[in-house]
């Protein structure tokens, strides 16, 4: 999620973004995007290609 490039100045906003990142990573860990095992990077890529197709699958997991 490019945390190193994040330039958030407000501490509360930075904490909120951190929580959102951790939450989304925990959802992606449990998500089964395809029949094959994929790395986290590939899961993010596949979901990014067709987000509407995978939205229901990701939210159900």
Beta strands, then each sheet from edge to edge (+ up, - down):
end
